[in-house]
Each structure stands twice: as C-alpha cells, then as structure tokens.
Amino acid sequence: MKSLVTTSALALTVMAGAAAAETNACLITKTDTNPFFVKMKEGATAAAEANGINLATYAGKIDGDVESQVAAVETCIASGAKGILITPTDSRALTPVINQAREAGALVIALDTPFEPADVADATFATDNFQAGVLIGQWAAATLGDEAANAKIALLDLNASEISVDYLRDGGFLQGFGIDIKDPTDIGDEDDPRIVGHDVTNGNEEGGRTAMENLLQIDPEINVVYTINEPAAAGAYEALKSVGRENDVLIVSVDGGCPGVQNVSEGVIGATSMQFPLLMASLGIEAIATFAETGEKPQNSEGLDFYNTGVELITDAPVDGIESITSEAGMEKCWG
C-alpha cells in the first residue's frame, strides 16, 4: 500500500510538472470571417500543435471592434499566456492593454498590422504594406501609360480609424502611381486633382460595393480603383457592373487570397499584391516557443521595424520593369 501511495504521489508530481511546463498562447484576429484571418488561424493552430503549445483563439465581431480585442487580451493575461499574437484592429487604441500584457511577462507579436509606434509590441511579422501598395500603384500607372496623367482615382480604404495597415497601403499605392502623399500617416490630405475621393469599406464586400457607389456619385467616370483588400475589390466590381463600367475600370488590391487571385484570372481585379498570412502566424508561434524556452525575442528584418514576410505582385497583364507572377502561378501560392 505504501508503495502504491508513493507511486501515485510521484505520478501526480510528474503531471503537475507537465502542466507547469505547458506553454499557453493566444491568437487574436480582427474577425473570424475574412479568409485572410481564417488562414492565419489555420497556420497558428498547426504550428501550435507542432510546437506543443496550448493555443486559444479570439476574434472581433467586425473589423474595428476594439472592445472585443481588449477583452481577449485581458483574458489571455489572466490565463498566464506566454505569448500573444494579435492583428490589432486599432493600432493606437490597444496600446494600454498591450502594455499590461507585456508587463505581465507575455511576448506580444503583431501580425499584419503594426502598432503605432511599432515597438508597442515586442515584434511584428507582416507584409511590407507600403511596398504592397507601391507595386499595385506602379502597375496601374504603367498600364495606363500616358493616360495616367488623366486618371480619375477612387480609393476604397478600411475604416475611419486610419490604422497603420490602411494608410500604408493607401499611401504606397498613391506614391507608386506618382502622386505626392503629403503626410504619409494621413489618408485624404492629398491635393492631386486625379483623386476623386476616399471612402471606407470595413474590409468586406458589402462595404466595397457601398463605397464604390458613393464615389461614382461624385464622378461616374472613375477609371482606377484602389481597394484595401480583395473582398472590398469584389464589392467595388459589383457596383461598377451595375452601371455597365466593369470592363473599363482598373481595380487593384492587396491580399493574395485564392478568391482574389481567381478574380485576377477572370479580369475582375487587374493586379493584387499577395501576402502570406500562414507564414506570419507560424513564425509567430515559433517565436513564442523560442521565447518560452530561452527568453530570446525575434529580430526585425534589416533596416525595418518589423520582420518582413514578403509580397508578390499577381497579374495577367505584366508590365516592363515590375516583377510579377501570373494568376496561374499565384493559385499555387494563394490562401483561403
């Protein structure tokens, strides 16, 4: 009997040690409906399983739902999470709760959307969002050629908060097109007469349709449309189609989801900049595993304040001087 008690006590000690050694982590995305964040969750979940990490996942109800993300971070702090991966829905408003998480000992990594400033988080794994915008802006200007001087441009942005991912893509597109962006953190302060206007989409198809309809009321002759992402681009296309303009307007976007790449193939989107959300998430989980084991934090890419996970231009109408791949090649790399 004594032997049994001793063995049981040893077993309980081993189990307690295993529980203590378990690494808890969290993934907090803007929504759980956008294919970009769905793929990010898949990547984080697979990496967590491979690294023996207990992963809890959370998402806002819509893009811009700060309250849900704050509550999720607070839950992660209370659970003793060793690491938190987050795509901040507001890169400024979340700063206080992120500071609390770091003070509690969690490694905080921003995915896709940098905080402002970037060092609010311990690290950021993201596309170079400005460069993603530059690529589609350069492509649109080169595609129009001399007519770029007479372009009528609509910009379909994210939301009124003007978070980093929003102004970086918007400003990158305008700079790539050859337009002075003034304050790079302020959307809409440009004075170039080619800009018809900006409107917000909340990053979804319905918002893209409504924003496009609004801007067409300002100028029905819009011929270039920038969109924050591919769901918004799909909505913009439907609005243009409803007025018979679907074949004479260039639409450009950022994402690289399989539906968006398919829309490039079908001529709905002229060009899109592909991101790699699965890579962002898997690298984030690996960084948490390393931090839990050694205390080491990830390093930024050289010359940047984030780790650059790459971007590729997808188009079936390539132009000289801008590296791109076809939609067929893009379908082999896409997500969602």
Summary of the structure (lengths in Angstrom):
residues: 336
radius of gyration: 22.2
end to end distance: 57.9
largest distance: 91.9
contacts: 1252
relative contact order: 0.14
helix: 46%
strand: 18%
